[in-house]
Amino acid sequence: MAENMQKENSKATKLLQQLLFLLGVVVLWQLLYFVGVDVLDIWKPYAMPSPAGVWKSLLRLVESGTLFAAIGNSLLRGMIGFLISVTAGVLLGFLMERFPFLHQNMRPFVMGIQTLPSVCWVPFSILWFGLSEQAIIFVVVMGSAFSIAIATDNAIHHVPPLYKKAALTMGATQQQIYRKVILHACLPELVSGLKQGWSFAWRALMSGEVMTTCIGLGQTLITGRNLADINQVMLVMIIIVLVGILIDQIFFRSLERRIYKKRGLA
């Protein structure tokens, strides 16, 4: 009981420290804006965002309903693209690990494609799908599927061979080895790879959304740029970061804790 209370107090202390740190950053940011724009006239007001200006943009977009619609649409597109990426990436990674020919010849090709910025796929998506939802999802898939494939290949490859040998000596078939041994052994590293794949998918989503008129965070950001509203641009950037952090904390971190706890590592 005392140990649980101590853990809860420790979490509350860390949360308070984080909130105070963020508050300090906002205060410093507003002070920098005041000195640089109002006092020394180093920057023009339209070129330098401020916390007060970002807050006004937040209220305006919330009142119009644009912000919630943009977040909802972006999350939906991101989730769809990420699920397709997971399916394709895990399958491709499994095939590369299962067949030495593919591992030797396809892995360098996959790693090379993964180094391409997501924006490189935008011309293909426009030519093949037009300015549509499918074009955005295509960019998301191409931006994250290969990362997940590499992570899957690495996760399976790093399973200690002793596990497989022990399963073989107990009469396990190849199917049982993959389903009951390798899958469970590679799960922690695989989840870490999926988390990285989500970050690639979320980043690729923004590259895809800026090219269309579909409501989303990327389109809202471009609208702010077109209107020379630097505060709206900054607001959308902050929202993109916050949504990424929330997805990581709510889904991936909790999944990692469950996996490690089940294995007695947490």
C-alpha positions in Angstrom: 0.0 0.0 0.0 2.8 2.4 1.0 4.7 1.5 -2.1 1.7 2.2 -4.4 1.2 5.6 -2.7 4.8 6.4 -3.2 4.6 5.6 -6.9 1.4 7.7 -7.2 3.2 10.6 -5.5 6.2 10.2 -7.8 4.0 10.3 -10.9 2.2 13.4 -9.6 5.5 15.1 -8.9 6.8 14.3 -12.4 3.6 15.6 -13.9 3.8 18.9 -11.9 7.4 19.3 -13.0 6.4 18.9 -16.7 3.6 21.4 -16.4 5.8 23.9 -14.7 8.5 23.4 -17.4 5.9 24.0 -20.1 4.6 27.1 -18.3 8.1 28.4 -18.1 8.6 27.8 -21.9 5.4 29.7 -22.7 6.4 32.6 -20.4 9.9 32.8 -22.0 8.3 32.6 -25.4 6.0 35.5 -24.7 8.8 37.6 -23.2 11.0 36.9 -26.2 8.1 38.1 -28.5 7.6 41.2 -26.4 11.3 42.2 -26.5 11.9 41.2 -30.1 8.7 42.7 -31.6 7.5 45.5 -29.3 10.7 46.8 -27.8 13.6 46.2 -30.2 11.6 45.8 -33.4 13.7 42.9 -34.6 10.8 40.9 -36.0 7.6 42.0 -37.6 4.4 40.9 -35.8 3.2 38.9 -38.8 6.5 36.9 -39.0 6.8 36.0 -35.3 4.1 33.9 -33.5 3.3 34.6 -29.8 1.5 32.6 -27.2 -1.3 35.2 -27.0 -1.7 35.1 -30.8 -1.7 31.3 -30.9 -4.4 31.3 -28.1 -6.6 33.6 -30.2 -6.2 31.4 -33.2 -7.1 28.4 -31.1 -10.3 30.1 -29.9 -11.2 31.1 -33.4 -10.7 27.6 -34.9 -12.6 26.0 -32.0 -15.5 28.4 -32.3 -15.8 27.7 -36.0 -15.5 23.9 -35.5 -12.6 23.8 -38.0 -10.0 22.5 -35.5 -12.0 19.5 -34.2 -13.0 18.5 -37.8 -9.3 18.8 -38.9 -8.1 16.7 -36.0 -10.8 14.0 -36.5 -10.2 13.7 -40.2 -6.4 13.6 -39.8 -6.7 10.9 -37.2 -9.0 8.8 -39.3 -6.7 9.0 -42.3 -3.7 8.3 -40.2 -5.3 5.3 -38.6 -6.4 3.8 -41.9 -3.0 4.4 -43.5 -1.2 3.0 -40.5 -3.3 -0.2 -40.4 -2.6 -0.8 -44.1 1.1 -0.1 -43.4 1.2 -2.6 -40.5 -0.5 -5.3 -42.6 1.8 -4.8 -45.6 4.9 -4.1 -43.5 4.6 -7.0 -41.2 4.0 -9.4 -44.1 6.9 -8.0 -46.1 9.2 -8.2 -43.0 8.2 -11.8 -42.3 8.8 -12.8 -45.9 12.3 -11.2 -45.9 13.2 -13.0 -42.7 11.7 -16.3 -43.8 13.4 -16.5 -47.2 17.2 -15.9 -47.3 16.9 -14.8 -51.0 14.5 -12.0 -50.1 16.5 -11.0 -47.1 19.7 -10.7 -49.1 18.3 -9.0 -52.1 15.1 -7.1 -51.1 16.2 -5.7 -47.7 18.7 -3.2 -49.1 16.1 -2.1 -51.6 13.5 -1.7 -48.8 16.0 0.3 -46.7 16.8 2.5 -49.6 13.1 3.3 -50.3 12.6 4.1 -46.6 15.2 6.9 -46.8 13.0 8.7 -49.3 11.1 11.7 -47.8 7.4 11.2 -47.8 6.9 14.3 -50.0 8.6 12.4 -52.9 5.5 10.2 -53.2 3.2 13.1 -53.5 3.5 13.5 -57.4 2.8 9.8 -57.8 -0.2 10.0 -55.5 -1.7 12.9 -57.5 -1.1 11.3 -60.9 -2.5 7.9 -59.8 -5.4 8.9 -57.4 -5.9 12.7 -58.0 -6.6 15.1 -55.2 -8.5 12.6 -53.1 -8.5 10.8 -49.8 -6.9 7.8 -51.5 -4.0 9.9 -52.5 -3.3 11.0 -48.9 -3.6 7.4 -47.6 -1.2 6.3 -50.3 1.4 8.8 -49.1 0.9 7.6 -45.5 1.4 3.9 -46.5 4.5 4.6 -48.6 6.0 6.7 -45.8 5.6 4.0 -43.1 5.2 0.5 -44.5 8.8 0.0 -45.3 9.9 1.2 -41.9 7.6 -1.4 -40.3 8.9 -4.1 -42.7 12.5 -3.4 -41.6 11.4 -3.4 -37.9 9.6 -6.7 -38.3 12.6 -8.3 -40.0 14.9 -7.0 -37.2 12.6 -8.2 -34.5 12.4 -11.7 -35.8 16.1 -11.8 -36.6 17.1 -10.9 -33.1 15.2 -13.7 -31.4 17.9 -15.9 -29.8 18.4 -19.1 -31.8 18.4 -21.0 -28.5 14.6 -20.5 -28.3 14.1 -22.1 -31.7 16.4 -25.0 -30.9 14.7 -25.6 -27.6 11.3 -25.7 -29.3 12.6 -28.1 -32.0 13.9 -30.5 -29.3 10.4 -30.5 -27.8 8.9 -31.6 -31.1 7.4 -28.2 -32.2 6.6 -27.8 -35.9 7.8 -24.7 -37.9 4.3 -23.3 -37.7 4.3 -23.7 -33.9 7.7 -22.2 -33.6 6.7 -19.0 -35.4 3.3 -18.8 -33.7 4.2 -19.7 -30.1 7.9 -18.9 -29.8 9.1 -16.3 -32.3 6.0 -14.1 -32.3 6.0 -13.8 -28.5 9.8 -13.4 -28.2 10.0 -10.6 -30.8 6.9 -8.8 -29.6 8.7 -6.1 -27.5 11.0 -5.1 -30.3 8.2 -5.3 -32.8 6.0 -2.9 -30.8 8.9 -0.5 -30.7 9.1 -0.8 -34.5 5.4 -0.2 -34.8 5.7 2.9 -32.7 8.4 4.3 -35.0 6.2 3.3 -38.0 3.4 5.4 -36.5 5.6 8.4 -36.2 6.5 8.0 -39.9 2.9 7.6 -40.8 1.8 10.7 -38.9 4.6 12.7 -40.5 3.7 11.4 -44.0 0.1 12.3 -43.4 0.9 15.9 -43.1 2.9 15.8 -46.4 -0.1 14.2 -48.0 -2.7 16.6 -46.6 -1.0 19.8 -47.7 -1.6 18.9 -51.3 -5.4 18.7 -51.1 -8.4 20.8 -50.1 -9.7 18.0 -47.8 -10.2 19.2 -44.2 -7.3 18.2 -42.1 -4.4 19.5 -40.0 -2.1 19.7 -43.0 -4.7 21.7 -45.0 -5.4 23.9 -42.0 -1.6 24.6 -41.7 -1.4 25.6 -45.4 -4.5 27.8 -45.1 -2.7 29.7 -42.3 0.3 30.1 -44.6 -1.8 31.3 -47.5 -3.4 33.9 -45.1 0.0 34.9 -43.7 -1.4 33.9 -40.3 1.8 32.8 -38.5 -0.1 32.1 -35.3 -2.4 29.6 -37.0 0.6 27.9 -38.5 2.2 27.7 -35.1 -1.0 26.4 -33.5 -1.4 23.6 -36.0 2.3 22.6 -35.5 1.7 22.4 -31.8 -1.5 20.4 -32.3 0.4 17.9 -34.6 3.0 17.4 -31.9 0.4 17.0 -29.1 -1.6 14.5 -31.0 1.5 12.5 -31.7 2.5 12.5 -28.1 -1.0 11.5 -26.9 -1.2 8.6 -29.3 2.2 7.4 -28.1 1.3 7.8 -24.4 -2.2 6.3 -24.6 -1.7 3.4 -27.0 2.0 2.5 -27.5 3.3 3.2 -24.0 0.4 1.4 -22.4 0.9 -1.6 -24.8 4.6 -1.7 -24.0 4.0 -1.6 -20.3 1.6 -4.5 -20.5 4.1 -6.5 -22.6 7.0 -5.9 -20.2 4.8 -6.5 -17.1 3.6 -9.8 -18.5 7.3 -10.8 -18.9 8.2 -9.6 -15.4 10.4 -6.7 -16.8 8.4 -3.9 -15.3 
